Amino acid sequence: MSTVLKSNTQGAHTGTLGGSAAAKRGLGPKLRRLNIPGGLGGWLWLAIIILPVYYVVITSLKTQAGYFGQNPLALPTSPTLENYQMVLEADFAQYFMNSAIVTLGSVIPTVLISFMASFAIVRGAGRFLRLVNGMFLMGLAIPLQATIIPIYLMIIRLNLYDSLLALMLPSIAFAIPLTVLILSNFIRDVPNELFESMRLDGCSEWQTMWRLALPLTRPAIVTVAIYNGLHVWNGFLLPLVLTQSPSLRVLPLGLWTFQGEFSVNIPAVLASVVLSTLPILVLYVIGRRQLLAGLTAGFSK
């Protein structure tokens, strides 16, 4: 009996040692896989990104005297919301509405036109479609700054100067080439068997585009919509050249309200920056999953 107990005890002890050794062997590769330099680099990059955000937020809570009288990175001794009140009282709602109208009026037509053009380029055939695709690719090589004078002259000839439509049309034109390129690549990744099955079920190309291609390319559509929306929302050159009425100013131009002849109200400017960034943050929170899916698509193939 004692012999049996001794053997069981030795077996349990051996099993415990074996289990701990196996656990150590299991933890070893995980520890070896830790990318310490990459982790340190990630934390360093996070600090670089967070520092400007921290500066903007704390400065927007300072008075002008407090901004010039203390360390720029120090927390405000007496936080105030006067800058936000000043911004909201300086026609901020009008500037915000103009930016929202221009952004939605540019992004929605861009996505619709680009999606239909991408579907036609991928699923269609013929010399004309190849020529159209080549024109879209050529559009990627033309910067906005190089065409601002011709755009200004065309807007004048169309009697659209000093209107929100004058901001939408060039924004749509310059956003379509890149959007078509991205959506075309996503539509090409859709298996051809799915299109054939839709055709066997009696669906037309129009029905196939909206019922099959659109749901499968939704991450790409959200990605290009957010990208183009950011580009239009932060646009400065087109509103500067193509509008002049204070009632048609967008948010980037609205920052000039807080610029005096000899000085700039920096806390008020940064308060307006914070307010103008909030819609972008809300948009990211709503569409972050689709955005990440669109940005990472193709890496697992």
C-alpha positions as CSV (number, residue, x, y, z in Angstrom):
1,M,0.0,0.0,0.0
2,S,2.8,2.4,0.9
3,T,4.6,1.4,-2.3
4,V,1.5,2.3,-4.3
5,L,1.1,5.7,-2.5
6,K,4.8,6.5,-3.1
7,S,4.6,5.7,-6.8
8,N,1.4,7.9,-7.1
9,T,3.1,10.7,-5.3
10,Q,6.2,10.5,-7.5
11,G,4.0,10.4,-10.6
12,A,2.0,13.4,-9.5
13,H,5.2,15.3,-8.7
14,T,6.7,14.3,-12.0
15,G,3.4,15.4,-13.7
16,T,3.6,18.7,-12.0
17,L,7.1,19.3,-13.0
18,G,6.3,18.2,-16.5
19,G,3.3,20.5,-16.6
20,S,5.3,23.5,-15.4
21,A,8.1,22.7,-17.9
22,A,5.5,22.5,-20.6
23,A,4.0,25.7,-19.5
24,K,7.4,27.3,-19.6
25,R,8.0,25.9,-23.1
26,G,4.6,27.3,-24.1
27,L,5.4,30.7,-22.7
28,G,8.8,30.8,-24.3
29,P,7.8,31.3,-27.9
30,K,5.3,34.0,-26.8
31,L,8.0,35.9,-24.9
32,R,10.3,35.5,-27.9
33,R,7.6,36.8,-30.2
34,L,7.3,40.1,-28.3
35,N,8.4,42.9,-30.5
36,I,9.8,45.3,-27.9
37,P,11.3,47.8,-30.3
38,G,8.0,47.9,-32.2
39,G,6.1,48.4,-29.0
40,L,8.4,51.2,-27.9
41,G,8.1,52.8,-31.3
42,G,4.3,52.5,-31.1
43,W,4.2,54.3,-27.7
44,L,6.6,57.0,-29.0
45,W,4.3,57.6,-32.1
46,L,1.3,57.7,-29.8
47,A,3.0,60.4,-27.7
48,I,3.8,62.4,-30.8
49,I,0.2,62.2,-32.0
50,I,-1.3,63.0,-28.5
51,L,0.9,66.0,-27.9
52,P,-0.7,68.3,-30.5
53,V,-4.2,67.2,-29.5
54,Y,-3.4,68.0,-25.8
55,Y,-2.0,71.4,-26.8
56,V,-5.1,72.3,-28.8
57,V,-7.5,71.2,-26.1
58,I,-5.8,72.9,-23.2
59,T,-5.1,76.1,-25.1
60,S,-8.8,76.4,-26.1
61,L,-9.6,76.5,-22.3
62,K,-7.2,79.4,-21.7
63,T,-7.7,83.2,-21.9
64,Q,-5.4,85.2,-24.1
65,A,-3.6,86.6,-21.0
66,G,-3.2,83.1,-19.7
67,Y,-1.9,81.8,-23.0
68,F,0.9,84.4,-23.2
69,G,1.6,84.4,-19.5
70,Q,2.4,80.7,-18.8
71,N,4.0,77.6,-20.3
72,P,2.1,76.7,-23.5
73,L,2.0,73.0,-22.4
74,A,0.9,73.7,-18.8
75,L,-2.7,73.1,-17.7
76,P,-4.8,76.3,-17.5
77,T,-4.9,77.7,-13.9
78,S,-8.4,79.0,-14.4
79,P,-10.2,77.1,-17.3
80,T,-12.8,79.0,-19.1
81,L,-15.3,78.3,-21.9
82,E,-15.4,81.9,-23.1
83,N,-13.5,81.0,-26.3
84,Y,-16.2,78.4,-27.2
85,Q,-18.9,81.0,-26.4
86,M,-17.1,83.5,-28.6
87,V,-16.8,81.0,-31.5
88,L,-20.5,80.0,-31.3
89,E,-21.6,83.7,-31.3
90,A,-19.4,84.5,-34.3
91,D,-21.6,82.8,-37.0
92,F,-20.1,79.4,-36.3
93,A,-23.4,77.7,-36.9
94,Q,-23.6,79.3,-40.4
95,Y,-20.0,78.2,-41.2
96,F,-20.8,74.7,-40.0
97,M,-23.9,74.4,-42.0
98,N,-22.1,75.6,-45.2
99,S,-19.3,73.0,-44.6
100,A,-21.9,70.3,-44.0
101,I,-23.8,71.2,-47.2
102,V,-20.7,71.3,-49.3
103,T,-19.3,68.1,-47.9
104,L,-22.6,66.1,-48.3
105,G,-23.2,67.7,-51.7
106,S,-19.7,66.6,-52.8
107,V,-19.4,63.1,-51.2
108,I,-22.8,61.6,-52.1
109,P,-22.6,62.3,-55.9
110,T,-18.9,61.3,-55.9
111,V,-19.6,57.9,-54.4
112,L,-22.6,57.2,-56.6
113,I,-21.0,58.2,-59.8
114,S,-17.7,56.5,-59.0
115,F,-19.4,53.3,-57.9
116,M,-21.4,53.0,-61.1
117,A,-18.4,53.9,-63.2
118,S,-16.3,51.3,-61.4
119,F,-18.9,48.6,-62.0
120,A,-19.1,49.5,-65.7
121,I,-15.3,49.4,-66.0
122,V,-14.9,46.1,-64.3
123,R,-17.9,44.2,-65.7
124,G,-18.0,45.9,-69.1
125,A,-15.8,45.5,-72.1
126,G,-14.9,47.7,-75.0
127,R,-12.5,50.4,-76.1
128,F,-14.7,53.2,-74.8
129,L,-14.6,51.9,-71.2
130,R,-10.8,51.4,-71.4
131,L,-10.5,55.0,-72.6
132,V,-12.7,56.2,-69.7
133,N,-10.6,54.2,-67.2
134,G,-7.4,55.8,-68.7
135,M,-8.9,59.2,-68.3
136,F,-9.6,58.6,-64.6
137,L,-6.1,57.4,-64.1
138,M,-4.8,60.5,-65.8
139,G,-6.9,62.6,-63.4
140,L,-4.8,61.3,-60.5
141,A,-1.7,63.1,-61.9
142,I,-3.4,66.6,-62.0
143,P,-3.1,68.5,-58.8
144,L,-5.8,71.0,-57.8
145,Q,-3.3,73.8,-57.4
146,A,-2.3,73.6,-61.0
147,T,-5.9,74.0,-62.3
148,I,-7.2,76.6,-59.9
149,I,-7.1,79.4,-62.5
150,P,-9.0,77.4,-65.2
151,I,-11.5,76.4,-62.6
152,Y,-12.0,80.0,-61.6
153,L,-12.6,81.0,-65.2
154,M,-15.1,78.2,-65.8
155,I,-17.0,79.0,-62.7
156,I,-17.2,82.7,-63.8
157,R,-18.4,81.7,-67.2
158,L,-21.1,79.4,-65.6
159,N,-22.3,82.3,-63.4
160,L,-21.6,80.1,-60.3
161,Y,-19.1,82.4,-58.6
162,D,-19.7,83.0,-54.9
163,S,-22.0,80.0,-54.4
164,L,-21.8,76.7,-52.6
165,L,-22.3,74.9,-55.9
166,A,-19.0,76.4,-57.1
167,L,-17.3,74.5,-54.3
168,M,-19.1,71.2,-54.9
169,L,-18.5,70.7,-58.6
170,P,-14.7,70.9,-58.6
171,S,-14.6,68.8,-55.4
172,I,-16.6,66.1,-57.1
173,A,-14.4,66.2,-60.2
174,F,-11.1,65.9,-58.3
175,A,-12.5,63.1,-56.0
176,I,-13.8,60.8,-58.7
177,P,-10.5,59.5,-60.1
178,L,-9.1,58.1,-56.8
179,T,-12.5,56.9,-55.8
180,V,-13.0,55.0,-59.0
181,L,-9.6,53.4,-58.7
182,I,-10.3,52.1,-55.1
183,L,-13.8,50.9,-55.9
184,S,-12.7,49.2,-59.1
185,N,-10.1,47.1,-57.2
186,F,-12.7,46.0,-54.7
187,I,-15.3,45.1,-57.3
188,R,-12.6,43.0,-59.1
189,D,-12.1,41.0,-55.9
190,V,-15.8,39.9,-56.0
191,P,-15.8,36.2,-57.3
192,N,-17.1,35.9,-60.8
193,E,-19.2,32.9,-59.8
194,L,-21.4,35.2,-57.8
195,F,-22.1,37.4,-60.8
196,E,-22.8,34.3,-62.9
197,S,-25.3,33.0,-60.3
198,M,-27.1,36.3,-60.3
199,R,-27.3,36.2,-64.0
200,L,-28.7,32.7,-64.0
201,D,-31.3,33.8,-61.5
202,G,-32.5,36.3,-64.1
203,C,-31.0,39.5,-62.6
204,S,-30.0,42.3,-65.0
205,E,-26.7,44.1,-64.7
206,W,-28.4,47.0,-62.9
207,Q,-29.9,44.6,-60.3
208,T,-26.6,42.8,-59.9
209,M,-24.8,46.1,-59.3
210,W,-27.1,47.2,-56.5
211,R,-27.9,43.8,-54.9
212,L,-24.5,42.1,-55.1
213,A,-21.7,44.6,-55.8
214,L,-23.0,47.3,-53.5
215,P,-23.3,45.2,-50.3
216,L,-19.9,43.4,-50.9
217,T,-18.1,46.7,-51.5
218,R,-19.6,48.6,-48.5
219,P,-16.3,48.8,-46.6
220,A,-14.6,50.4,-49.5
221,I,-17.5,52.8,-50.0
222,V,-17.4,53.9,-46.4
223,T,-13.6,54.3,-46.6
224,V,-13.7,56.5,-49.7
225,A,-16.7,58.5,-48.3
226,I,-14.8,59.3,-45.1
227,Y,-11.6,60.1,-47.0
228,N,-13.3,62.4,-49.5
229,G,-15.4,63.9,-46.7
230,L,-12.3,64.8,-44.7
231,H,-10.7,66.3,-47.8
232,V,-13.7,68.5,-48.6
233,W,-14.4,69.4,-44.9
234,N,-10.8,70.7,-44.5
235,G,-10.6,72.3,-48.0
236,F,-9.3,75.9,-48.0
237,L,-8.1,76.8,-51.5
238,L,-11.4,76.4,-53.3
239,P,-13.5,78.4,-50.8
240,L,-10.8,81.1,-50.7
241,V,-10.8,81.6,-54.5
242,L,-14.4,80.8,-55.5
243,T,-16.3,82.6,-52.7
244,Q,-16.2,86.0,-51.1
245,S,-19.5,86.6,-49.2
246,P,-19.2,86.1,-45.4
247,S,-22.5,84.2,-45.4
248,L,-20.9,81.5,-47.6
249,R,-17.8,80.9,-45.6
250,V,-17.0,77.4,-44.6
251,L,-15.2,76.5,-41.4
252,P,-11.6,76.8,-42.6
253,L,-12.3,80.3,-43.8
254,G,-14.3,81.0,-40.6
255,L,-11.0,80.9,-38.7
256,W,-10.2,84.3,-40.2
257,T,-12.8,85.8,-38.0
258,F,-10.5,85.5,-35.0
259,Q,-7.5,87.1,-36.8
260,G,-7.0,90.7,-36.1
261,E,-4.8,93.3,-37.9
262,F,-1.9,92.9,-35.6
263,S,-2.6,89.8,-33.5
264,V,-4.4,86.5,-33.6
265,N,-6.8,85.2,-30.9
266,I,-5.1,81.8,-30.7
267,P,-7.3,80.3,-27.9
268,A,-10.4,81.2,-29.9
269,V,-8.9,79.7,-33.1
270,L,-8.1,76.5,-31.4
271,A,-11.6,76.4,-29.8
272,S,-13.1,76.6,-33.3
273,V,-10.7,73.8,-34.4
274,V,-12.0,71.6,-31.6
275,L,-15.6,72.3,-32.5
276,S,-15.0,71.7,-36.2
277,T,-13.3,68.4,-35.4
278,L,-16.2,66.9,-33.4
279,P,-18.3,65.9,-36.4
280,I,-15.3,64.1,-37.8
281,L,-14.9,62.2,-34.6
282,V,-18.6,61.3,-34.5
283,L,-18.3,60.1,-38.1
284,Y,-15.3,57.9,-37.3
285,V,-17.1,56.4,-34.3
286,I,-20.1,55.5,-36.4
287,G,-18.1,54.0,-39.3
288,R,-14.9,52.8,-37.7
289,R,-15.6,49.1,-38.3
290,Q,-16.4,49.6,-42.0
291,L,-13.4,52.0,-42.3
292,L,-11.0,49.5,-40.7
293,A,-12.4,46.7,-42.9
294,G,-11.9,48.8,-46.0
295,L,-8.3,49.8,-45.0
296,T,-7.2,46.2,-44.1
297,A,-9.0,44.4,-46.9
298,G,-6.7,42.4,-49.0
299,F,-4.0,41.8,-46.4
300,S,-5.4,38.3,-45.5
301,K,-5.4,37.1,-49.2
